């Protein structure tokens, strides 16, 4: 699942360009999710690029930030590690 501070039309365009099949949720209106996870840049009103890998128990297993968060292979590797 992807949660973004982008608005719904932007997320729909993004999903269409990439052909993604997973849910994309917008945190545009109040940015509550970005605030709760501590990744909101309040001055700019956007979230810092961050990937949270959450285990089946609901706990954060790994956090990937910055440029590395843009590459989905890091999250895939983390998911493989925690699924073993």
HUKAUR-V913172 format. One record per helix or strand of 2 or more residues. SS is the DSSP state (2 for helix, 1 for strand). FROM is the first residue (numbers start at 0). LEN is the number of residues. If there is no record, write none. Layout:
BEGIN
[[SS | FROM | LEN] [SS | FROM | LEN]]
END
This chain:
BEGIN
[[1 | 1 | 3] [2 | 7 | 11] [1 | 23 | 3] [2 | 31 | 5] [1 | 39 | 2] [1 | 45 | 2] [1 | 49 | 5] [1 | 59 | 6] [2 | 66 | 4] [2 | 71 | 11]]
END
